[in-house]
Amino acid sequence: MQLSASTKINDLLAAHPFLEDFLVGYNPHFKLLKNKITRATVGRLATLGAAARIAGVDANALLRDLAGAIEKETKTRPEVAGGGSTLDRDQRIAMLGHIIGELHDGGDLATARERFAQAVGDVDAGEIASMEEEMIRGGLPVSEVQRLCDVHVGAFRDALDRKDDLKAPPGHPVHTYMADNVILNRLADQLAEIARKLAAEPARADELLAVARTMLGQYEGLHNHYQRKENQLFPLLERHGVTGPSQVMWGVHDQIRARWKEARRAADDGDAKAFVEVAPALGRDVVEMIYKEEKILFPLALEKL
């Protein structure tokens, strides 16, 4: 076979299985080829050009060294085309998946951010959704992708922060969702403030927990917000073949709902200690979901719908 930057890793290893061990020994980043989930998801899309950029090695040098390894094993040297540097969408998705695979295996988030900036530089909402869908289709349980959701956004936050703020006219569904988020952000801040005061002034527990119960009552709107996403927005996206966000976000919704119930129970029972523990986590989860909505889900919805 001819070797080029566009050669798919899966195709290469199907033709020459011995190259798996060669690549693993060639660069530490290639050790993920031993991970069945990574092979099934990233391997189907990743090219040698993308792999070279992920590993920080020269693509032409990698191609030459692979050709030498093939010649040594088979006595026949394949033709080698130029390394090239242009990445198409599939290659970018494959690179994102590779970085997430490393994080899943315990990699450092700061390192992932740095390598992401070097290898990809920018990302759009559709690419994050496609990456999640590829990983799910490749066999990674939805619960695992859900667990990694905050890591995904953390790794890509710098690029997402550079995106323009969303704009939608009043009455547009995205405008309404974002108006909800202004209120939810404020409530999250207020809940965290009540928890801080409770921790600092336990003698005011009865007074502060009464305020907390009122705040948590206003949080009922959170359930309405998530139900509209689940029953209106997600089905429309799924009709357009976009399934990753609904599979992952729905599970996070349930986690947030469970935290809300814990906070409500603590406030109703007068358990200041339990409230101080759960309220900041609830507020953080709500704010993180708002970020994912406004930087990933809603731009994707505006693009697809």
FENZISUL-V482870 format. One line per field, one symbol per residue. ss: DSSP state (a for helix, b for strand, c for the rest). A space follows every 10 residues. Layout:
ss=???
This chain:
ss=ccbccccbaa aaaaacccaa aaaaaacaaa aaaacaaaaa acccccbaaa aaaaacccaa aaaaaaaaaa aaaacccccb ccccccccaa aaaaaaaaaa aaaaccccaa aaaaaaaaac ccccaaaaaa aaaaaaaccc caaaaaacaa aaaaaaaaaa accccccccc ccaaaaaaaa aaaaaaaaaa aaaaaaaaaa caaaaaaaaa aaaaaaaaca aaaaaaaaaa aaaaaaaaac cccaaaaaaa aaaaaaaaaa aaaaaaaaac caaaaaaaaa aaaaaaaaaa aaaaaaaaaa aaaac
